[in-house]
Amino acid sequence: MELRQLKYFLKAKELLNFTEAANSLNISQSTLSQQIKQLEDELQISLFNRIGKRITLTEAGALFSGFALQSISKANEGFQLLKDLNNLNTGKIAIGVTYALRDILTQTVIEFNTKYPEIEFEIVFGTSKELIEKLNHFELDVILTFEEIITENHFKYQALFTSPMTLVTATESALKNKKSISLKDISKLSLALPAKGYSTTQFISDAFAKSKLHPKVAIEINDIPTLLELVKSGNWYTILTQTTIKNEKGISCIPIEGKNMTRTAMIISIKEVYEKKAVKVFLDILKSLL
């Protein structure tokens, strides 16, 4: 059963004349008659009584017409919905993001919304591990996180920028005037670090392990804003990317010495999944703001 056949049937029902219906549809009468006959054969019942050149609806035709009209209407609604989706007049973007990239995300959402106010957003903050899991379960369209190692073949990785790793201190810390600091010196400090699951924590742990150092981790916490408040007290230090503390008052950052002490911000999505036009435009705006 084809939508075309339903349209032909409804036009013939409206005009009760195959010739007039065919003319209205800009097709030949034979084409119209053939298509309606094929529809009747598929339904295994006559939709019209044919009396000479006159036609009338059968009981089946009258009953079926309501469903045919609904089918055409729903198809048209679907077509309009897809048109609106493609024109960014409707739709939803689900984005996962780590705290360190909140600023660029916020700027992008604001700019995108001024141009496409009908698009809805679902924004989920979490650790890289949590966001990767949600992406794998198709709960997110795309995630923004820090990642240096490409670990999943079915993911698409797009590098955005790099950010140096820094020791984060209270503004009035005794270390505030240092131009840089070594991992060895950091290992002697009382640290408050993001909880396990944050890619930054794994990066830090690996860096200390390679240098055969054992840092003094006094606090592990899964909330970055609270972590920063603890650092502002002056009792603890933490290690974060410079991007994480951008525009944050009450703290200072000191670059960490050593090779490869930088993180790479990434856009991660699933390769084989259709990329929504809204997502593509959103990411284009994001890249333009860097």
C-alpha positions as CSV (number, residue, x, y, z in Angstrom):
1,M,0.0,0.0,0.0
2,E,1.4,3.3,-1.1
3,L,0.6,6.9,-0.1
4,R,0.2,7.7,-3.7
5,Q,-2.6,5.1,-4.0
6,L,-4.3,6.5,-0.9
7,K,-4.2,10.0,-2.4
8,Y,-5.7,8.7,-5.7
9,F,-8.4,6.9,-3.7
10,L,-9.4,10.0,-1.7
11,K,-9.5,12.2,-4.8
12,A,-11.8,9.7,-6.5
13,K,-14.0,9.5,-3.4
14,E,-14.2,13.3,-3.3
15,L,-15.2,13.7,-7.0
16,L,-16.9,10.3,-7.5
17,N,-15.6,10.4,-11.1
18,F,-12.4,8.7,-12.2
19,T,-11.9,11.1,-15.2
20,E,-12.3,14.2,-13.1
21,A,-10.1,12.8,-10.4
22,A,-7.4,11.9,-12.9
23,N,-7.5,15.4,-14.4
24,S,-7.2,16.9,-11.0
25,L,-4.2,14.8,-10.2
26,N,-2.6,15.4,-13.6
27,I,-2.4,11.7,-14.4
28,S,-4.2,9.6,-17.0
29,Q,-7.5,7.9,-16.1
30,S,-6.0,4.5,-16.9
31,T,-3.2,5.2,-14.3
32,L,-5.7,6.2,-11.7
33,S,-7.9,3.2,-12.4
34,Q,-5.0,0.8,-12.3
35,Q,-3.6,2.2,-9.0
36,I,-7.0,2.0,-7.3
37,K,-7.5,-1.5,-8.6
38,Q,-4.1,-2.6,-7.2
39,L,-5.2,-1.0,-3.8
40,E,-8.4,-3.0,-3.9
41,D,-6.6,-6.2,-4.7
42,E,-4.2,-5.7,-1.8
43,L,-7.1,-5.0,0.5
44,Q,-9.1,-7.9,-1.0
45,I,-12.3,-5.8,-1.1
46,S,-13.9,-3.3,-3.5
47,L,-13.8,0.3,-2.5
48,F,-16.0,1.6,-5.3
49,N,-19.1,0.3,-7.1
50,R,-18.6,0.8,-10.8
51,I,-21.9,1.4,-12.7
52,G,-21.0,2.4,-16.3
53,K,-19.2,5.6,-16.1
54,R,-20.5,6.3,-12.6
55,I,-18.9,5.3,-9.4
56,T,-20.1,5.2,-5.8
57,L,-18.4,4.2,-2.6
58,T,-18.9,0.8,-1.2
59,E,-19.4,0.3,2.6
60,A,-15.8,-0.7,2.8
61,G,-14.7,2.4,0.8
62,A,-16.6,4.7,3.2
63,L,-15.1,3.0,6.3
64,F,-11.6,2.9,4.8
65,S,-11.6,6.6,3.7
66,G,-11.3,7.8,7.3
67,F,-8.1,5.7,7.9
68,A,-6.7,6.7,4.5
69,L,-7.2,10.4,5.4
70,Q,-5.4,9.9,8.7
71,S,-2.5,8.2,7.0
72,I,-2.1,11.0,4.5
73,S,-2.4,13.6,7.3
74,K,0.2,11.8,9.5
75,A,2.6,11.5,6.6
76,N,2.2,15.2,5.9
77,E,2.8,16.0,9.5
78,G,5.9,13.8,9.5
79,F,7.2,15.5,6.4
80,Q,6.6,19.0,7.9
81,L,8.4,17.8,11.1
82,L,11.4,16.7,9.2
83,K,11.4,19.9,7.2
84,D,11.3,21.9,10.5
85,L,14.0,19.7,11.9
86,N,16.3,20.3,8.9
87,N,15.5,24.0,9.1
88,L,16.3,24.0,12.9
89,N,12.8,25.0,13.8
90,T,12.4,22.0,16.2
91,G,14.6,19.4,17.7
92,K,16.8,18.6,20.8
93,I,20.5,18.4,21.4
94,A,21.8,16.2,24.3
95,I,25.3,17.2,25.3
96,G,27.6,15.8,28.0
97,V,30.3,18.0,29.3
98,T,33.0,18.0,32.0
99,Y,33.2,21.0,34.3
100,A,36.5,22.3,32.8
101,L,34.7,23.0,29.5
102,R,31.6,24.8,31.0
103,D,32.7,28.2,29.7
104,I,33.0,27.4,26.1
105,L,29.7,25.3,26.3
106,T,27.9,28.2,27.9
107,Q,29.0,30.7,25.3
108,T,28.0,28.3,22.5
109,V,24.6,27.6,23.9
110,I,23.9,31.4,24.2
111,E,25.0,32.2,20.7
112,F,23.2,29.1,19.2
113,N,20.0,30.0,21.0
114,T,19.9,33.6,19.6
115,K,19.8,32.1,16.1
116,Y,17.7,28.9,16.7
117,P,15.5,29.5,19.7
118,E,13.2,26.6,19.0
119,I,15.9,24.0,19.6
120,E,15.9,22.4,23.1
121,F,18.9,21.4,25.1
122,E,19.7,18.6,27.5
123,I,23.0,19.3,29.2
124,V,24.6,16.7,31.5
125,F,27.7,17.4,33.6
126,G,29.8,14.4,34.7
127,T,33.1,12.7,34.7
128,S,34.6,11.6,31.5
129,K,33.9,8.0,32.4
130,E,30.2,8.7,33.1
131,L,29.8,10.7,29.9
132,I,31.5,8.0,27.8
133,E,29.1,5.4,29.2
134,K,26.0,7.6,28.4
135,L,27.3,8.2,24.9
136,N,27.7,4.4,24.4
137,H,24.1,4.0,25.5
138,F,23.0,6.6,23.0
139,E,21.8,8.9,25.8
140,L,23.9,11.8,24.4
141,D,24.5,13.2,20.9
142,V,28.0,14.4,21.7
143,I,30.3,15.0,24.7
144,L,33.0,17.6,25.5
145,T,35.8,16.4,27.6
146,F,39.6,16.1,27.9
147,E,41.1,13.0,26.3
148,E,44.5,12.3,24.9
149,I,44.2,8.6,24.1
150,I,41.9,7.3,21.4
151,T,40.4,4.2,23.1
152,E,37.3,3.4,21.2
153,N,37.3,2.6,17.5
154,H,33.6,3.4,17.1
155,F,34.0,6.9,18.4
156,K,34.8,10.0,16.4
157,Y,37.4,12.3,18.1
158,Q,37.8,15.9,17.2
159,A,40.5,17.9,19.0
160,L,39.6,21.4,20.1
161,F,42.5,22.9,21.9
162,T,45.1,22.1,24.5
163,S,45.4,23.5,28.1
164,P,48.4,23.3,30.5
165,M,48.1,21.5,33.8
166,T,48.5,23.8,36.7
167,L,48.8,23.7,40.5
168,V,45.8,25.7,41.8
169,T,46.3,27.7,45.0
170,A,44.5,30.3,47.0
171,T,45.2,33.8,45.9
172,E,47.2,34.6,49.0
173,S,49.2,31.3,49.0
174,A,52.9,31.4,49.8
175,L,53.5,29.9,46.4
176,K,51.6,32.6,44.5
177,N,54.7,34.2,43.0
178,K,56.2,31.1,41.6
179,K,56.4,31.0,37.8
180,S,56.3,27.2,37.6
181,I,56.5,24.2,39.9
182,S,57.7,20.6,39.7
183,L,55.8,17.5,40.4
184,K,58.3,16.7,43.1
185,D,57.5,19.9,45.0
186,I,53.8,19.3,44.5
187,S,54.0,15.9,46.0
188,K,55.0,17.5,49.3
189,L,51.8,19.6,49.5
190,S,48.4,18.6,50.9
191,L,46.2,18.0,47.9
192,A,42.5,18.0,47.3
193,L,41.8,16.2,43.9
194,P,38.9,15.4,41.7
195,A,37.5,11.9,42.5
196,K,38.4,8.8,40.5
197,G,36.5,8.8,37.3
198,Y,37.6,12.2,36.2
199,S,40.1,11.9,33.4
200,T,42.2,14.7,35.0
201,T,42.7,12.5,38.1
202,Q,43.9,9.6,36.0
203,F,46.3,12.0,34.1
204,I,47.7,13.3,37.4
205,S,48.1,9.8,38.9
206,D,50.0,8.6,35.8
207,A,52.3,11.6,35.9
208,F,53.2,11.0,39.5
209,A,53.7,7.3,38.9
210,K,56.0,7.9,36.0
211,S,58.1,10.2,38.2
212,K,58.0,7.6,41.0
213,L,56.4,10.1,43.3
214,H,53.7,9.6,46.0
215,P,51.5,12.7,46.4
216,K,49.8,13.5,49.7
217,V,46.1,13.4,48.7
218,A,44.1,14.6,51.7
219,I,40.7,14.9,49.9
220,E,39.0,13.3,46.9
221,I,35.8,14.9,45.8
222,N,33.4,14.5,42.9
223,D,32.2,18.2,42.8
224,I,34.6,20.7,41.2
225,P,33.0,23.9,42.5
226,T,33.3,22.5,46.1
227,L,36.8,21.5,45.4
228,L,37.7,25.0,44.4
229,E,36.1,26.4,47.5
230,L,38.3,24.2,49.6
231,V,41.4,25.4,47.7
232,K,40.3,29.0,48.3
233,S,40.5,28.4,52.1
234,G,44.3,28.0,51.7
235,N,44.4,24.7,53.5
236,W,44.7,22.6,50.3
237,Y,46.0,22.7,46.7
238,T,44.7,21.0,43.7
239,I,45.7,20.2,40.1
240,L,43.5,21.1,37.2
241,T,43.8,22.3,33.6
242,Q,44.1,26.1,33.3
243,T,40.8,26.1,31.4
244,T,39.0,24.8,34.4
245,I,39.7,27.8,36.5
246,K,39.2,30.4,33.8
247,N,37.4,33.5,35.3
248,E,37.4,31.9,38.8
249,K,38.1,34.5,41.5
250,G,40.0,33.8,44.7
251,I,42.5,31.4,43.2
252,S,45.8,31.4,41.3
253,C,47.4,28.9,39.0
254,I,51.0,27.9,38.6
255,P,52.1,25.9,35.5
256,I,53.5,22.5,36.2
257,E,57.0,21.7,34.9
258,G,57.7,18.7,32.7
259,K,57.1,17.3,29.3
260,N,53.5,16.6,28.1
261,M,51.9,18.4,31.0
262,T,49.0,19.5,28.8
263,R,45.5,18.2,28.2
264,T,43.6,18.1,24.9
265,A,40.0,19.1,24.8
266,M,37.9,16.8,22.6
267,I,34.5,16.5,20.9
268,I,33.6,12.9,21.0
269,S,30.6,11.3,19.2
270,I,29.7,7.9,17.7
271,K,30.9,7.4,14.2
272,E,28.0,5.4,12.7
273,V,25.2,7.5,14.2
274,Y,23.5,10.1,12.0
275,E,24.7,13.6,13.0
276,K,21.7,15.9,13.4
277,K,21.9,19.2,11.6
278,A,21.4,21.0,14.9
279,V,24.4,19.2,16.4
280,K,26.6,20.0,13.4
281,V,25.6,23.7,13.5
282,F,26.2,23.8,17.3
283,L,29.7,22.3,16.9
284,D,30.5,24.8,14.1
285,I,29.5,27.7,16.4
286,L,31.6,26.2,19.3
287,K,34.7,25.9,17.1
288,S,34.2,29.4,15.8
289,L,34.4,30.7,19.4
290,L,37.8,29.2,20.1
